[in-house]
Amino acid sequence: MHHCTSLEELGFKCNPASTKSRYRAIIFKMLPNLLKLDGLSLSERDQSTVDRDQMEMSHEMIQNYVKA
């Protein structure tokens, strides 16, 4: 998702990937300039997950969901 560098807000709630745990942290990690996801800013819990790199879904899985 390197081509989404100016993306600041994204709605992802209706996407099947949003049912996965830690999907918010994954999206925020992939889009470091993102300010809000589903109307909410990056939480401390999300940031902690990003910092520890505890991702349940691969980047490829997220990219496939975004393309769908």
CHARMM internal coordinates of N, CA and C (Angstrom, degrees):
IC EDIT
DIST 1 N 1 CA 1.4402
DIST 1 CA 1 C 1.5187
ANGL 1 N 1 CA 1 C 110.84
DIST 1 C 2 N 1.3026
ANGL 1 CA 1 C 2 N 116.45
DIHE 1 N 1 CA 1 C 2 N 29.89
DIST 2 N 2 CA 1.4552
ANGL 1 C 2 N 2 CA 121.11
DIHE 1 CA 1 C 2 N 2 CA -179.26
DIST 2 CA 2 C 1.5193
ANGL 2 N 2 CA 2 C 112.87
DIHE 1 C 2 N 2 CA 2 C -63.60
DIST 2 C 3 N 1.3100
ANGL 2 CA 2 C 3 N 118.16
DIHE 2 N 2 CA 2 C 3 N -17.31
DIST 3 N 3 CA 1.4598
ANGL 2 C 3 N 3 CA 121.65
DIHE 2 CA 2 C 3 N 3 CA -179.37
DIST 3 CA 3 C 1.5301
ANGL 3 N 3 CA 3 C 112.77
DIHE 2 C 3 N 3 CA 3 C -85.46
DIST 3 C 4 N 1.3090
ANGL 3 CA 3 C 4 N 118.84
DIHE 3 N 3 CA 3 C 4 N 0.43
DIST 4 N 4 CA 1.4684
ANGL 3 C 4 N 4 CA 123.50
DIHE 3 CA 3 C 4 N 4 CA -179.62
DIST 4 CA 4 C 1.5268
ANGL 4 N 4 CA 4 C 111.34
DIHE 3 C 4 N 4 CA 4 C -105.93
DIST 4 C 5 N 1.2996
ANGL 4 CA 4 C 5 N 117.82
DIHE 4 N 4 CA 4 C 5 N 34.98
DIST 5 N 5 CA 1.4574
ANGL 4 C 5 N 5 CA 121.15
DIHE 4 CA 4 C 5 N 5 CA -172.74
DIST 5 CA 5 C 1.5238
ANGL 5 N 5 CA 5 C 113.76
DIHE 4 C 5 N 5 CA 5 C -66.10
DIST 5 C 6 N 1.3270
ANGL 5 CA 5 C 6 N 119.06
DIHE 5 N 5 CA 5 C 6 N -24.51
DIST 6 N 6 CA 1.4641
ANGL 5 C 6 N 6 CA 120.20
DIHE 5 CA 5 C 6 N 6 CA -179.10
DIST 6 CA 6 C 1.5296
ANGL 6 N 6 CA 6 C 112.33
DIHE 5 C 6 N 6 CA 6 C -97.24
DIST 6 C 7 N 1.3095
ANGL 6 CA 6 C 7 N 117.91
DIHE 6 N 6 CA 6 C 7 N 2.46
DIST 7 N 7 CA 1.4626
ANGL 6 C 7 N 7 CA 121.93
DIHE 6 CA 6 C 7 N 7 CA 179.88
DIST 7 CA 7 C 1.5289
ANGL 7 N 7 CA 7 C 109.68
DIHE 6 C 7 N 7 CA 7 C -68.60
DIST 7 C 8 N 1.3332
ANGL 7 CA 7 C 8 N 116.24
DIHE 7 N 7 CA 7 C 8 N 124.56
DIST 8 N 8 CA 1.4601
ANGL 7 C 8 N 8 CA 120.90
DIHE 7 CA 7 C 8 N 8 CA -178.58
DIST 8 CA 8 C 1.5184
ANGL 8 N 8 CA 8 C 113.36
DIHE 7 C 8 N 8 CA 8 C -112.60
DIST 8 C 9 N 1.3225
ANGL 8 CA 8 C 9 N 117.09
DIHE 8 N 8 CA 8 C 9 N -21.93
DIST 9 N 9 CA 1.4683
ANGL 8 C 9 N 9 CA 119.85
DIHE 8 CA 8 C 9 N 9 CA -178.88
DIST 9 CA 9 C 1.5236
ANGL 9 N 9 CA 9 C 108.96
DIHE 8 C 9 N 9 CA 9 C -142.27
DIST 9 C 10 N 1.3371
ANGL 9 CA 9 C 10 N 115.45
DIHE 9 N 9 CA 9 C 10 N 139.73
DIST 10 N 10 CA 1.4594
ANGL 9 C 10 N 10 CA 120.88
DIHE 9 CA 9 C 10 N 10 CA -176.33
DIST 10 CA 10 C 1.5211
ANGL 10 N 10 CA 10 C 109.81
DIHE 9 C 10 N 10 CA 10 C -144.33
DIST 10 C 11 N 1.3239
ANGL 10 CA 10 C 11 N 116.47
DIHE 10 N 10 CA 10 C 11 N 134.27
DIST 11 N 11 CA 1.4561
ANGL 10 C 11 N 11 CA 121.49
DIHE 10 CA 10 C 11 N 11 CA 173.12
DIST 11 CA 11 C 1.5224
ANGL 11 N 11 CA 11 C 108.57
DIHE 10 C 11 N 11 CA 11 C -100.84
DIST 11 C 12 N 1.3063
ANGL 11 CA 11 C 12 N 117.16
DIHE 11 N 11 CA 11 C 12 N 124.50
DIST 12 N 12 CA 1.4668
ANGL 11 C 12 N 12 CA 121.37
DIHE 11 CA 11 C 12 N 12 CA -172.56
DIST 12 CA 12 C 1.5207
ANGL 12 N 12 CA 12 C 112.21
DIHE 11 C 12 N 12 CA 12 C -131.76
DIST 12 C 13 N 1.3427
ANGL 12 CA 12 C 13 N 118.01
DIHE 12 N 12 CA 12 C 13 N 0.65
DIST 13 N 13 CA 1.4625
ANGL 12 C 13 N 13 CA 121.59
DIHE 12 CA 12 C 13 N 13 CA -171.93
DIST 13 CA 13 C 1.5182
ANGL 13 N 13 CA 13 C 114.70
DIHE 12 C 13 N 13 CA 13 C -58.59
DIST 13 C 14 N 1.3105
ANGL 13 CA 13 C 14 N 119.39
DIHE 13 N 13 CA 13 C 14 N -37.58
DIST 14 N 14 CA 1.4642
ANGL 13 C 14 N 14 CA 121.60
DIHE 13 CA 13 C 14 N 14 CA -177.58
DIST 14 CA 14 C 1.5221
ANGL 14 N 14 CA 14 C 112.54
DIHE 13 C 14 N 14 CA 14 C -85.25
DIST 14 C 15 N 1.3088
ANGL 14 CA 14 C 15 N 117.52
DIHE 14 N 14 CA 14 C 15 N -2.47
DIST 15 N 15 CA 1.4512
ANGL 14 C 15 N 15 CA 121.43
DIHE 14 CA 14 C 15 N 15 CA 179.31
DIST 15 CA 15 C 1.5287
ANGL 15 N 15 CA 15 C 108.70
DIHE 14 C 15 N 15 CA 15 C -80.02
DIST 15 C 16 N 1.3354
ANGL 15 CA 15 C 16 N 117.98
DIHE 15 N 15 CA 15 C 16 N 137.88
DIST 16 N 16 CA 1.4737
ANGL 15 C 16 N 16 CA 120.12
DIHE 15 CA 15 C 16 N 16 CA 179.83
DIST 16 CA 16 C 1.5277
ANGL 16 N 16 CA 16 C 114.12
DIHE 15 C 16 N 16 CA 16 C -55.34
DIST 16 C 17 N 1.3080
ANGL 16 CA 16 C 17 N 117.95
DIHE 16 N 16 CA 16 C 17 N -26.41
DIST 17 N 17 CA 1.4694
ANGL 16 C 17 N 17 CA 120.48
DIHE 16 CA 16 C 17 N 17 CA 179.59
DIST 17 CA 17 C 1.5187
ANGL 17 N 17 CA 17 C 111.75
DIHE 16 C 17 N 17 CA 17 C -65.51
DIST 17 C 18 N 1.3248
ANGL 17 CA 17 C 18 N 117.26
DIHE 17 N 17 CA 17 C 18 N -22.90
DIST 18 N 18 CA 1.4636
ANGL 17 C 18 N 18 CA 119.84
DIHE 17 CA 17 C 18 N 18 CA -177.47
DIST 18 CA 18 C 1.5250
ANGL 18 N 18 CA 18 C 112.65
DIHE 17 C 18 N 18 CA 18 C -70.41
DIST 18 C 19 N 1.3127
ANGL 18 CA 18 C 19 N 117.70
DIHE 18 N 18 CA 18 C 19 N -8.11
DIST 19 N 19 CA 1.4690
ANGL 18 C 19 N 19 CA 120.85
DIHE 18 CA 18 C 19 N 19 CA 176.81
DIST 19 CA 19 C 1.5277
ANGL 19 N 19 CA 19 C 111.34
DIHE 18 C 19 N 19 CA 19 C -84.63
DIST 19 C 20 N 1.3137
ANGL 19 CA 19 C 20 N 116.92
DIHE 19 N 19 CA 19 C 20 N -11.69
DIST 20 N 20 CA 1.4661
ANGL 19 C 20 N 20 CA 121.47
DIHE 19 CA 19 C 20 N 20 CA -179.93
DIST 20 CA 20 C 1.5212
ANGL 20 N 20 CA 20 C 109.97
DIHE 19 C 20 N 20 CA 20 C -80.43
DIST 20 C 21 N 1.3082
ANGL 20 CA 20 C 21 N 116.13
DIHE 20 N 20 CA 20 C 21 N 143.60
DIST 21 N 21 CA 1.4646
ANGL 20 C 21 N 21 CA 118.51
DIHE 20 CA 20 C 21 N 21 CA 177.07
DIST 21 CA 21 C 1.5213
ANGL 21 N 21 CA 21 C 109.09
DIHE 20 C 21 N 21 CA 21 C -67.47
DIST 21 C 22 N 1.2932
ANGL 21 CA 21 C 22 N 115.11
DIHE 21 N 21 CA 21 C 22 N 145.29
DIST 22 N 22 CA 1.4658
ANGL 21 C 22 N 22 CA 123.61
DIHE 21 CA 21 C 22 N 22 CA 177.80
DIST 22 CA 22 C 1.5268
ANGL 22 N 22 CA 22 C 113.93
DIHE 21 C 22 N 22 CA 22 C 66.27
DIST 22 C 23 N 1.3304
ANGL 22 CA 22 C 23 N 118.14
DIHE 22 N 22 CA 22 C 23 N 17.85
DIST 23 N 23 CA 1.4626
ANGL 22 C 23 N 23 CA 118.93
DIHE 22 CA 22 C 23 N 23 CA -179.37
DIST 23 CA 23 C 1.5330
ANGL 23 N 23 CA 23 C 110.65
DIHE 22 C 23 N 23 CA 23 C -60.94
DIST 23 C 24 N 1.3377
ANGL 23 CA 23 C 24 N 116.71
DIHE 23 N 23 CA 23 C 24 N -34.28
DIST 24 N 24 CA 1.4605
ANGL 23 C 24 N 24 CA 119.60
DIHE 23 CA 23 C 24 N 24 CA -179.40
DIST 24 CA 24 C 1.5296
ANGL 24 N 24 CA 24 C 110.81
DIHE 23 C 24 N 24 CA 24 C -62.35
DIST 24 C 25 N 1.3106
ANGL 24 CA 24 C 25 N 116.22
DIHE 24 N 24 CA 24 C 25 N -45.80
DIST 25 N 25 CA 1.4653
ANGL 24 C 25 N 25 CA 120.21
DIHE 24 CA 24 C 25 N 25 CA 179.74
DIST 25 CA 25 C 1.5205
ANGL 25 N 25 CA 25 C 110.89
DIHE 24 C 25 N 25 CA 25 C -62.63
DIST 25 C 26 N 1.3054
ANGL 25 CA 25 C 26 N 116.32
DIHE 25 N 25 CA 25 C 26 N -38.89
DIST 26 N 26 CA 1.4619
ANGL 25 C 26 N 26 CA 120.64
DIHE 25 CA 25 C 26 N 26 CA -179.70
DIST 26 CA 26 C 1.5235
ANGL 26 N 26 CA 26 C 110.32
DIHE 25 C 26 N 26 CA 26 C -63.08
DIST 26 C 27 N 1.3327
ANGL 26 CA 26 C 27 N 115.89
DIHE 26 N 26 CA 26 C 27 N -46.92
DIST 27 N 27 CA 1.4608
ANGL 26 C 27 N 27 CA 120.17
DIHE 26 CA 26 C 27 N 27 CA -179.13
DIST 27 CA 27 C 1.5300
ANGL 27 N 27 CA 27 C 110.20
DIHE 26 C 27 N 27 CA 27 C -64.06
DIST 27 C 28 N 1.3358
ANGL 27 CA 27 C 28 N 116.93
DIHE 27 N 27 CA 27 C 28 N -45.40
DIST 28 N 28 CA 1.4597
ANGL 27 C 28 N 28 CA 119.48
DIHE 27 CA 27 C 28 N 28 CA 178.89
DIST 28 CA 28 C 1.5265
ANGL 28 N 28 CA 28 C 111.42
DIHE 27 C 28 N 28 CA 28 C -61.69
DIST 28 C 29 N 1.3122
ANGL 28 CA 28 C 29 N 118.14
DIHE 28 N 28 CA 28 C 29 N -35.28
DIST 29 N 29 CA 1.4751
ANGL 28 C 29 N 29 CA 120.51
DIHE 28 CA 28 C 29 N 29 CA 178.55
DIST 29 CA 29 C 1.5328
ANGL 29 N 29 CA 29 C 110.16
DIHE 28 C 29 N 29 CA 29 C -68.62
DIST 29 C 30 N 1.3125
ANGL 29 CA 29 C 30 N 116.39
DIHE 29 N 29 CA 29 C 30 N -40.29
DIST 30 N 30 CA 1.4624
ANGL 29 C 30 N 30 CA 119.96
DIHE 29 CA 29 C 30 N 30 CA -178.71
DIST 30 CA 30 C 1.5254
ANGL 30 N 30 CA 30 C 112.30
DIHE 29 C 30 N 30 CA 30 C -72.89
DIST 30 C 31 N 1.3200
ANGL 30 CA 30 C 31 N 116.20
DIHE 30 N 30 CA 30 C 31 N -27.88
DIST 31 N 31 CA 1.4670
ANGL 30 C 31 N 31 CA 121.22
DIHE 30 CA 30 C 31 N 31 CA -178.17
DIST 31 CA 31 C 1.5373
ANGL 31 N 31 CA 31 C 108.44
DIHE 30 C 31 N 31 CA 31 C -122.50
DIST 31 C 32 N 1.3163
ANGL 31 CA 31 C 32 N 118.21
DIHE 31 N 31 CA 31 C 32 N 77.30
DIST 32 N 32 CA 1.4642
ANGL 31 C 32 N 32 CA 121.15
DIHE 31 CA 31 C 32 N 32 CA -172.53
DIST 32 CA 32 C 1.5258
ANGL 32 N 32 CA 32 C 114.75
DIHE 31 C 32 N 32 CA 32 C -62.30
DIST 32 C 33 N 1.3194
ANGL 32 CA 32 C 33 N 119.45
DIHE 32 N 32 CA 32 C 33 N -19.22
DIST 33 N 33 CA 1.4617
ANGL 32 C 33 N 33 CA 121.57
DIHE 32 CA 32 C 33 N 33 CA 178.53
DIST 33 CA 33 C 1.5267
ANGL 33 N 33 CA 33 C 112.34
DIHE 32 C 33 N 33 CA 33 C -90.14
DIST 33 C 34 N 1.3190
ANGL 33 CA 33 C 34 N 116.97
DIHE 33 N 33 CA 33 C 34 N -2.12
DIST 34 N 34 CA 1.4599
ANGL 33 C 34 N 34 CA 121.55
DIHE 33 CA 33 C 34 N 34 CA -179.58
DIST 34 CA 34 C 1.5319
ANGL 34 N 34 CA 34 C 110.08
DIHE 33 C 34 N 34 CA 34 C -66.44
DIST 34 C 35 N 1.3266
ANGL 34 CA 34 C 35 N 115.73
DIHE 34 N 34 CA 34 C 35 N 130.69
DIST 35 N 35 CA 1.4657
ANGL 34 C 35 N 35 CA 120.89
DIHE 34 CA 34 C 35 N 35 CA 180.00
DIST 35 CA 35 C 1.5195
ANGL 35 N 35 CA 35 C 112.00
DIHE 34 C 35 N 35 CA 35 C -98.24
DIST 35 C 36 N 1.3470
ANGL 35 CA 35 C 36 N 116.15
DIHE 35 N 35 CA 35 C 36 N -35.20
DIST 36 N 36 CA 1.4638
ANGL 35 C 36 N 36 CA 120.05
DIHE 35 CA 35 C 36 N 36 CA -178.60
DIST 36 CA 36 C 1.5165
ANGL 36 N 36 CA 36 C 110.61
DIHE 35 C 36 N 36 CA 36 C -139.38
DIST 36 C 37 N 1.3224
ANGL 36 CA 36 C 37 N 114.50
DIHE 36 N 36 CA 36 C 37 N 140.89
DIST 37 N 37 CA 1.4599
ANGL 36 C 37 N 37 CA 122.44
DIHE 36 CA 36 C 37 N 37 CA 174.83
DIST 37 CA 37 C 1.5154
ANGL 37 N 37 CA 37 C 107.04
DIHE 36 C 37 N 37 CA 37 C -127.33
DIST 37 C 38 N 1.3119
ANGL 37 CA 37 C 38 N 116.27
DIHE 37 N 37 CA 37 C 38 N 123.61
DIST 38 N 38 CA 1.4671
ANGL 37 C 38 N 38 CA 121.70
DIHE 37 CA 37 C 38 N 38 CA -176.90
DIST 38 CA 38 C 1.5296
ANGL 38 N 38 CA 38 C 111.33
DIHE 37 C 38 N 38 CA 38 C 55.94
DIST 38 C 39 N 1.3297
ANGL 38 CA 38 C 39 N 116.15
DIHE 38 N 38 CA 38 C 39 N 35.75
DIST 39 N 39 CA 1.4523
ANGL 38 C 39 N 39 CA 121.84
DIHE 38 CA 38 C 39 N 39 CA 177.14
DIST 39 CA 39 C 1.5143
ANGL 39 N 39 CA 39 C 115.28
DIHE 38 C 39 N 39 CA 39 C 81.42
DIST 39 C 40 N 1.3229
ANGL 39 CA 39 C 40 N 117.43
DIHE 39 N 39 CA 39 C 40 N 1.02
DIST 40 N 40 CA 1.4688
ANGL 39 C 40 N 40 CA 121.09
DIHE 39 CA 39 C 40 N 40 CA -177.13
DIST 40 CA 40 C 1.5258
ANGL 40 N 40 CA 40 C 110.69
DIHE 39 C 40 N 40 CA 40 C -120.16
DIST 40 C 41 N 1.3202
ANGL 40 CA 40 C 41 N 115.32
DIHE 40 N 40 CA 40 C 41 N 142.25
DIST 41 N 41 CA 1.4643
ANGL 40 C 41 N 41 CA 121.22
DIHE 40 CA 40 C 41 N 41 CA 175.82
DIST 41 CA 41 C 1.5221
ANGL 41 N 41 CA 41 C 110.14
DIHE 40 C 41 N 41 CA 41 C -73.18
DIST 41 C 42 N 1.3146
ANGL 41 CA 41 C 42 N 115.81
DIHE 41 N 41 CA 41 C 42 N 168.14
DIST 42 N 42 CA 1.4596
ANGL 41 C 42 N 42 CA 122.12
DIHE 41 CA 41 C 42 N 42 CA 176.85
DIST 42 CA 42 C 1.5240
ANGL 42 N 42 CA 42 C 109.38
DIHE 41 C 42 N 42 CA 42 C -62.24
DIST 42 C 43 N 1.3182
ANGL 42 CA 42 C 43 N 116.95
DIHE 42 N 42 CA 42 C 43 N 122.55
DIST 43 N 43 CA 1.4621
ANGL 42 C 43 N 43 CA 120.83
DIHE 42 CA 42 C 43 N 43 CA -179.71
DIST 43 CA 43 C 1.5313
ANGL 43 N 43 CA 43 C 109.94
DIHE 42 C 43 N 43 CA 43 C -86.01
DIST 43 C 44 N 1.3167
ANGL 43 CA 43 C 44 N 115.66
DIHE 43 N 43 CA 43 C 44 N 166.51
DIST 44 N 44 CA 1.4690
ANGL 43 C 44 N 44 CA 119.92
DIHE 43 CA 43 C 44 N 44 CA 176.83
DIST 44 CA 44 C 1.5223
ANGL 44 N 44 CA 44 C 110.38
DIHE 43 C 44 N 44 CA 44 C -61.90
DIST 44 C 45 N 1.3241
ANGL 44 CA 44 C 45 N 116.64
DIHE 44 N 44 CA 44 C 45 N -37.40
DIST 45 N 45 CA 1.4668
ANGL 44 C 45 N 45 CA 120.65
DIHE 44 CA 44 C 45 N 45 CA 179.16
DIST 45 CA 45 C 1.5231
ANGL 45 N 45 CA 45 C 110.29
DIHE 44 C 45 N 45 CA 45 C -64.64
DIST 45 C 46 N 1.3461
ANGL 45 CA 45 C 46 N 116.22
DIHE 45 N 45 CA 45 C 46 N -45.15
DIST 46 N 46 CA 1.4626
ANGL 45 C 46 N 46 CA 119.74
DIHE 45 CA 45 C 46 N 46 CA 177.34
DIST 46 CA 46 C 1.5223
ANGL 46 N 46 CA 46 C 110.28
DIHE 45 C 46 N 46 CA 46 C -59.98
DIST 46 C 47 N 1.3309
ANGL 46 CA 46 C 47 N 116.95
DIHE 46 N 46 CA 46 C 47 N -45.28
DIST 47 N 47 CA 1.4597
ANGL 46 C 47 N 47 CA 121.12
DIHE 46 CA 46 C 47 N 47 CA -178.54
DIST 47 CA 47 C 1.5234
ANGL 47 N 47 CA 47 C 110.89
DIHE 46 C 47 N 47 CA 47 C -62.74
DIST 47 C 48 N 1.3045
ANGL 47 CA 47 C 48 N 116.72
DIHE 47 N 47 CA 47 C 48 N -40.25
DIST 48 N 48 CA 1.4536
ANGL 47 C 48 N 48 CA 121.02
DIHE 47 CA 47 C 48 N 48 CA 178.43
DIST 48 CA 48 C 1.5221
ANGL 48 N 48 CA 48 C 110.55
DIHE 47 C 48 N 48 CA 48 C -61.38
DIST 48 C 49 N 1.3237
ANGL 48 CA 48 C 49 N 116.71
DIHE 48 N 48 CA 48 C 49 N -41.90
DIST 49 N 49 CA 1.4647
ANGL 48 C 49 N 49 CA 121.28
DIHE 48 CA 48 C 49 N 49 CA 178.58
DIST 49 CA 49 C 1.5159
ANGL 49 N 49 CA 49 C 110.74
DIHE 48 C 49 N 49 CA 49 C -65.59
DIST 49 C 50 N 1.3340
ANGL 49 CA 49 C 50 N 116.34
DIHE 49 N 49 CA 49 C 50 N -42.86
DIST 50 N 50 CA 1.4647
ANGL 49 C 50 N 50 CA 120.51
DIHE 49 CA 49 C 50 N 50 CA 177.88
DIST 50 CA 50 C 1.5260
ANGL 50 N 50 CA 50 C 109.62
DIHE 49 C 50 N 50 CA 50 C -61.54
DIST 50 C 51 N 1.3225
ANGL 50 CA 50 C 51 N 117.06
DIHE 50 N 50 CA 50 C 51 N -45.73
DIST 51 N 51 CA 1.4639
ANGL 50 C 51 N 51 CA 121.01
DIHE 50 CA 50 C 51 N 51 CA -178.41
DIST 51 CA 51 C 1.5246
ANGL 51 N 51 CA 51 C 112.49
DIHE 50 C 51 N 51 CA 51 C -61.66
DIST 51 C 52 N 1.3226
ANGL 51 CA 51 C 52 N 116.69
DIHE 51 N 51 CA 51 C 52 N -37.90
DIST 52 N 52 CA 1.4696
ANGL 51 C 52 N 52 CA 120.48
DIHE 51 CA 51 C 52 N 52 CA -179.40
DIST 52 CA 52 C 1.5210
ANGL 52 N 52 CA 52 C 111.73
DIHE 51 C 52 N 52 CA 52 C -85.74
DIST 52 C 53 N 1.3370
ANGL 52 CA 52 C 53 N 115.95
DIHE 52 N 52 CA 52 C 53 N -8.09
DIST 53 N 53 CA 1.4602
ANGL 52 C 53 N 53 CA 122.07
DIHE 52 CA 52 C 53 N 53 CA 179.20
DIST 53 CA 53 C 1.5253
ANGL 53 N 53 CA 53 C 111.56
DIHE 52 C 53 N 53 CA 53 C 59.28
DIST 53 C 54 N 1.3141
ANGL 53 CA 53 C 54 N 116.91
DIHE 53 N 53 CA 53 C 54 N 40.50
DIST 54 N 54 CA 1.4609
ANGL 53 C 54 N 54 CA 121.77
DIHE 53 CA 53 C 54 N 54 CA 178.48
DIST 54 CA 54 C 1.5297
ANGL 54 N 54 CA 54 C 109.13
DIHE 53 C 54 N 54 CA 54 C -92.84
DIST 54 C 55 N 1.2871
ANGL 54 CA 54 C 55 N 115.84
DIHE 54 N 54 CA 54 C 55 N 80.50
DIST 55 N 55 CA 1.4479
ANGL 54 C 55 N 55 CA 121.04
DIHE 54 CA 54 C 55 N 55 CA -175.62
DIST 55 CA 55 C 1.5215
ANGL 55 N 55 CA 55 C 110.71
DIHE 54 C 55 N 55 CA 55 C -106.52
DIST 55 C 56 N 1.3053
ANGL 55 CA 55 C 56 N 115.63
DIHE 55 N 55 CA 55 C 56 N 129.35
DIST 56 N 56 CA 1.4542
ANGL 55 C 56 N 56 CA 121.59
DIHE 55 CA 55 C 56 N 56 CA -179.81
DIST 56 CA 56 C 1.5272
ANGL 56 N 56 CA 56 C 111.54
DIHE 55 C 56 N 56 CA 56 C -86.00
DIST 56 C 57 N 1.3277
ANGL 56 CA 56 C 57 N 116.60
DIHE 56 N 56 CA 56 C 57 N -28.23
DIST 57 N 57 CA 1.4574
ANGL 56 C 57 N 57 CA 121.38
DIHE 56 CA 56 C 57 N 57 CA -178.49
DIST 57 CA 57 C 1.5243
ANGL 57 N 57 CA 57 C 109.02
DIHE 56 C 57 N 57 CA 57 C -110.12
DIST 57 C 58 N 1.3027
ANGL 57 CA 57 C 58 N 115.93
DIHE 57 N 57 CA 57 C 58 N 144.44
DIST 58 N 58 CA 1.4570
ANGL 57 C 58 N 58 CA 119.62
DIHE 57 CA 57 C 58 N 58 CA 177.88
DIST 58 CA 58 C 1.5292
ANGL 58 N 58 CA 58 C 109.81
DIHE 57 C 58 N 58 CA 58 C -79.48
DIST 58 C 59 N 1.3130
ANGL 58 CA 58 C 59 N 115.62
DIHE 58 N 58 CA 58 C 59 N 162.19
DIST 59 N 59 CA 1.4634
ANGL 58 C 59 N 59 CA 120.13
DIHE 58 CA 58 C 59 N 59 CA 177.00
DIST 59 CA 59 C 1.5266
ANGL 59 N 59 CA 59 C 110.38
DIHE 58 C 59 N 59 CA 59 C -60.70
DIST 59 C 60 N 1.3139
ANGL 59 CA 59 C 60 N 116.72
DIHE 59 N 59 CA 59 C 60 N -35.90
DIST 60 N 60 CA 1.4608
ANGL 59 C 60 N 60 CA 120.66
DIHE 59 CA 59 C 60 N 60 CA 179.92
DIST 60 CA 60 C 1.5233
ANGL 60 N 60 CA 60 C 111.31
DIHE 59 C 60 N 60 CA 60 C -64.00
DIST 60 C 61 N 1.3241
ANGL 60 CA 60 C 61 N 117.18
DIHE 60 N 60 CA 60 C 61 N -39.31
DIST 61 N 61 CA 1.4670
ANGL 60 C 61 N 61 CA 120.82
DIHE 60 CA 60 C 61 N 61 CA 178.92
DIST 61 CA 61 C 1.5270
ANGL 61 N 61 CA 61 C 110.05
DIHE 60 C 61 N 61 CA 61 C -62.72
DIST 61 C 62 N 1.3153
ANGL 61 CA 61 C 62 N 116.65
DIHE 61 N 61 CA 61 C 62 N -44.66
DIST 62 N 62 CA 1.4736
ANGL 61 C 62 N 62 CA 120.36
DIHE 61 CA 61 C 62 N 62 CA 179.51
DIST 62 CA 62 C 1.5251
ANGL 62 N 62 CA 62 C 109.48
DIHE 61 C 62 N 62 CA 62 C -63.66
DIST 62 C 63 N 1.3157
ANGL 62 CA 62 C 63 N 117.74
DIHE 62 N 62 CA 62 C 63 N -44.35
DIST 63 N 63 CA 1.4642
ANGL 62 C 63 N 63 CA 119.82
DIHE 62 CA 62 C 63 N 63 CA -179.47
DIST 63 CA 63 C 1.5194
ANGL 63 N 63 CA 63 C 110.94
DIHE 62 C 63 N 63 CA 63 C -61.03
DIST 63 C 64 N 1.3156
ANGL 63 CA 63 C 64 N 117.66
DIHE 63 N 63 CA 63 C 64 N -38.12
DIST 64 N 64 CA 1.4621
ANGL 63 C 64 N 64 CA 120.19
DIHE 63 CA 63 C 64 N 64 CA 177.64
DIST 64 CA 64 C 1.5254
ANGL 64 N 64 CA 64 C 111.43
DIHE 63 C 64 N 64 CA 64 C -65.86
DIST 64 C 65 N 1.3282
ANGL 64 CA 64 C 65 N 117.88
DIHE 64 N 64 CA 64 C 65 N -38.49
DIST 65 N 65 CA 1.4596
ANGL 64 C 65 N 65 CA 120.82
DIHE 64 CA 64 C 65 N 65 CA 176.85
DIST 65 CA 65 C 1.5199
ANGL 65 N 65 CA 65 C 111.15
DIHE 64 C 65 N 65 CA 65 C -66.14
DIST 65 C 66 N 1.3294
ANGL 65 CA 65 C 66 N 116.79
DIHE 65 N 65 CA 65 C 66 N -39.59
DIST 66 N 66 CA 1.4522
ANGL 65 C 66 N 66 CA 120.39
DIHE 65 CA 65 C 66 N 66 CA -178.49
DIST 66 CA 66 C 1.5243
ANGL 66 N 66 CA 66 C 110.26
DIHE 65 C 66 N 66 CA 66 C -67.00
DIST 66 C 67 N 1.3249
ANGL 66 CA 66 C 67 N 117.36
DIHE 66 N 66 CA 66 C 67 N -37.55
DIST 67 N 67 CA 1.4589
ANGL 66 C 67 N 67 CA 121.13
DIHE 66 CA 66 C 67 N 67 CA 179.60
DIST 67 CA 67 C 1.5140
ANGL 67 N 67 CA 67 C 112.66
DIHE 66 C 67 N 67 CA 67 C -68.54
DIST 67 C 68 N 1.3486
ANGL 67 CA 67 C 68 N 116.64
DIHE 67 N 67 CA 67 C 68 N -28.81
DIST 68 N 68 CA 1.4646
ANGL 67 C 68 N 68 CA 120.30
DIHE 67 CA 67 C 68 N 68 CA -176.06
DIST 68 CA 68 C 1.5042
ANGL 68 N 68 CA 68 C 113.02
DIHE 67 C 68 N 68 CA 68 C -69.58
END
COOR INIT
IC SEED 1 N 1 CA 1 C
IC BUILD
